[in-house]
Amino acid sequence: MVVNLSKHYSLLSDWVSELRNIDQQADRMRFRRNLERIGEVAAYEISKNLDHRQIETQTPMGISNCKVLSRQPVLATILRAGLPLHQGLLNYFDKADNAFISAYRKHNPDGSFEISMEYLSSPDLDDRVVIISDPMVATGASLVKTIQYLRDEGSPREIHVVCAIACTVGIEYVHRNEPNVKIWCGAIDDELTAKGYIVPGLGDAGDLAYGAKQQS
């Protein structure tokens, strides 16, 4: 249930390398665009697994039998860091419905944190394919809480998760709690710090895409 999109070399590996590169991270536009391109590749790969139907299309010269999606997916993203990845998915699933969720780490004085969720805007999710974009799956706690939050709104038929980088610890946590979720990763790292950051990872995707935030 995990697809590592950089297991075999493609241009996606170049984009992941640029995302990680501390010398190139100062270029926020490039950073956002590389996340967006990973989203585009993931959308293409996911589309191969979705239900489709045959239609007849009138061309200037006759009738063509074409394959099209049976039903558009719901693209869900975790604000704010997920927005560039979400845009990449939306570039390809350009007729999709969209959902937006706020989920963030609320840090405690002792260095621990809790996942805080305050906002959800979503279409009907019943019997839908939902694709969640979250650039970094570290502990997996915020992702699991997001999925449960979405399940409170409806009953999706399938859930896919697209991330730029995931940690094996986070992947295992997600699958313990949501065993049927399929995760599509730009890359997979094995180490997680005590504060829940992926190593080597790339840092804070939201800060690198949009600027540093004030810690709360």
C-alpha positions as CSV (number, residue, x, y, z in Angstrom):
1,M,0.0,0.0,0.0
2,V,3.0,2.3,-0.4
3,V,4.4,3.5,-3.7
4,N,7.9,5.1,-3.6
5,L,7.9,7.2,-6.8
6,S,11.7,7.6,-6.7
7,K,12.4,3.9,-6.3
8,H,13.4,3.9,-10.0
9,Y,15.0,6.9,-11.4
10,S,12.9,9.6,-13.2
11,L,13.0,13.4,-13.3
12,L,11.0,13.3,-10.0
13,S,14.3,12.3,-8.3
14,D,15.9,15.5,-9.5
15,W,13.0,17.6,-8.1
16,V,13.3,15.8,-4.7
17,S,17.0,16.5,-4.7
18,E,16.3,20.2,-5.3
19,L,13.7,20.3,-2.5
20,R,16.3,18.9,-0.1
21,N,19.2,21.2,-1.2
22,I,19.7,23.9,1.4
23,D,21.4,26.1,-1.2
24,Q,18.4,26.0,-3.5
25,Q,15.7,26.2,-0.8
26,A,16.0,30.0,-0.7
27,D,14.2,30.1,-4.1
28,R,10.7,29.8,-2.7
29,M,9.1,29.8,-6.2
30,R,11.3,26.9,-7.3
31,F,10.5,25.0,-4.0
32,R,6.8,25.4,-4.6
33,R,7.0,24.4,-8.2
34,N,8.9,21.2,-7.4
35,L,6.2,20.2,-5.0
36,E,3.7,21.0,-7.6
37,R,5.5,18.8,-10.2
38,I,5.6,15.9,-7.7
39,G,1.8,16.4,-7.4
40,E,1.4,16.2,-11.1
41,V,3.4,13.0,-11.4
42,A,1.4,11.4,-8.5
43,A,-1.9,12.5,-10.2
44,Y,-0.9,10.7,-13.4
45,E,0.1,7.5,-11.6
46,I,-3.0,7.5,-9.4
47,S,-5.2,8.0,-12.4
48,K,-4.1,4.6,-13.8
49,N,-5.9,3.0,-10.8
50,L,-9.2,4.8,-11.0
51,D,-12.4,3.6,-12.6
52,H,-13.1,4.7,-16.1
53,R,-15.8,4.3,-18.8
54,Q,-16.0,4.3,-22.6
55,I,-17.6,7.3,-24.4
56,E,-18.1,8.1,-28.1
57,T,-16.4,11.4,-29.0
58,Q,-17.3,13.3,-32.2
59,T,-14.2,14.4,-34.1
60,P,-14.1,16.5,-37.3
61,M,-13.6,13.2,-39.2
62,G,-15.9,10.7,-37.4
63,I,-16.5,9.0,-34.0
64,S,-13.7,8.0,-31.6
65,N,-14.2,5.6,-28.7
66,C,-12.4,7.2,-25.7
67,K,-11.8,6.3,-22.1
68,V,-12.6,8.9,-19.4
69,L,-12.9,8.9,-15.6
70,S,-16.1,7.5,-14.3
71,R,-16.2,10.1,-11.5
72,Q,-13.9,12.9,-10.5
73,P,-12.0,12.4,-7.2
74,V,-12.0,14.8,-4.2
75,L,-8.7,16.5,-3.7
76,A,-8.1,17.3,0.0
77,T,-5.1,19.2,1.3
78,I,-3.8,20.1,4.8
79,L,-3.2,23.9,5.0
80,R,-0.8,25.5,4.5
81,A,2.1,23.3,3.5
82,G,0.0,21.1,1.3
83,L,-1.1,23.8,-1.1
84,P,1.6,23.5,-3.8
85,L,1.3,19.7,-3.9
86,H,-2.5,20.1,-4.1
87,Q,-2.1,22.5,-7.0
88,G,-0.1,19.9,-8.9
89,L,-2.8,17.3,-8.4
90,L,-5.4,19.9,-9.4
91,N,-3.5,20.7,-12.6
92,Y,-4.2,17.1,-13.8
93,F,-7.5,16.4,-12.0
94,D,-8.7,19.8,-13.2
95,K,-12.4,19.0,-12.8
96,A,-12.1,17.5,-9.2
97,D,-13.9,18.6,-6.2
98,N,-11.8,20.0,-3.4
99,A,-11.6,19.9,0.4
100,F,-9.4,22.0,2.7
101,I,-8.4,21.1,6.3
102,S,-6.3,23.0,8.9
103,A,-4.1,20.8,10.9
104,Y,-1.0,22.0,12.7
105,R,1.4,21.1,15.6
106,K,0.6,23.0,18.7
107,H,3.8,23.0,20.6
108,N,4.1,22.7,24.4
109,P,6.8,24.3,26.6
110,D,8.4,20.8,27.2
111,G,9.0,20.4,23.4
112,S,6.1,18.0,22.9
113,F,3.2,18.9,20.6
114,E,-0.5,18.1,20.0
115,I,-2.3,18.1,16.7
116,S,-4.8,20.9,16.5
117,M,-7.6,21.0,13.9
118,E,-9.9,24.0,13.5
119,Y,-11.3,24.1,10.0
120,L,-12.8,21.8,7.3
121,S,-14.4,22.7,4.0
122,S,-15.5,19.6,2.1
123,P,-17.9,18.4,-0.6
124,D,-19.9,15.2,-0.1
125,L,-17.4,12.3,0.5
126,D,-19.7,9.3,0.4
127,D,-18.4,6.6,-2.0
128,R,-15.8,9.0,-3.4
129,V,-12.1,8.6,-4.1
130,V,-10.3,11.0,-1.8
131,I,-6.7,12.1,-2.5
132,I,-5.0,13.9,0.4
133,S,-1.9,16.0,-0.2
134,D,0.5,16.4,2.8
135,P,4.1,17.2,1.8
136,M,5.8,15.6,4.9
137,V,4.5,12.4,6.6
138,A,6.7,12.4,9.8
139,T,5.0,10.9,12.8
140,G,1.8,10.4,10.8
141,A,-0.3,11.8,13.7
142,S,-1.7,14.8,11.8
143,L,-2.4,12.7,8.7
144,V,-4.3,10.1,10.7
145,K,-6.3,12.8,12.5
146,T,-7.1,14.4,9.2
147,I,-8.4,11.1,7.7
148,Q,-10.5,10.6,10.8
149,Y,-11.8,14.1,10.5
150,L,-12.8,13.5,6.9
151,R,-14.5,10.2,7.8
152,D,-16.7,12.1,10.3
153,E,-18.0,14.0,7.2
154,G,-18.6,11.0,5.0
155,S,-17.6,7.5,3.9
156,P,-15.0,7.6,1.1
157,R,-14.6,4.5,-1.1
158,E,-10.8,4.9,-1.4
159,I,-8.3,7.2,0.3
160,H,-4.9,8.0,-1.3
161,V,-2.2,10.1,0.3
162,V,0.4,12.0,-1.7
163,C,3.6,13.3,0.0
164,A,7.0,14.6,-1.1
165,I,8.8,12.8,1.7
166,A,7.6,10.2,4.2
167,C,9.3,8.6,7.2
168,T,9.0,4.8,7.7
169,V,7.8,5.5,11.3
170,G,4.9,7.7,10.0
171,I,4.0,5.2,7.3
172,E,3.8,2.4,9.8
173,Y,1.6,4.6,12.1
174,V,-0.8,5.5,9.3
175,H,-1.2,1.9,8.3
176,R,-1.8,0.7,11.9
177,N,-4.6,3.2,12.1
178,E,-5.8,3.3,8.5
179,P,-4.7,0.0,6.9
180,N,-6.5,0.6,3.6
181,V,-5.0,4.0,2.8
182,K,-2.5,4.0,-0.2
183,I,0.5,6.3,0.2
184,W,2.4,7.7,-2.8
185,C,5.8,9.2,-1.8
186,G,8.4,11.2,-3.6
187,A,10.9,9.6,-1.3
188,I,11.1,7.7,1.9
189,D,13.5,8.4,4.8
190,D,14.1,6.1,7.8
191,E,15.0,8.5,10.7
192,L,12.8,10.7,12.9
193,T,14.1,13.0,15.6
194,A,12.7,13.2,19.1
195,K,10.8,16.3,18.1
196,G,9.2,14.6,15.1
197,Y,11.3,15.9,12.2
198,I,12.4,13.7,9.3
199,V,16.1,13.1,8.8
200,P,17.5,13.9,6.3
201,G,14.2,15.3,5.2
202,L,14.1,18.8,3.9
203,G,13.1,21.0,6.9
204,D,9.7,22.7,7.3
205,A,7.9,22.5,3.9
206,G,5.4,25.2,4.9
207,D,8.1,27.7,6.0
208,L,10.2,27.0,2.9
209,A,7.2,27.5,0.6
210,Y,5.6,30.5,2.2
211,G,7.9,32.0,4.9
212,A,8.6,31.3,8.6
213,K,5.6,31.3,10.9
214,Q,5.4,32.4,14.5
215,Q,5.4,29.4,16.8
216,S,2.4,28.9,19.0
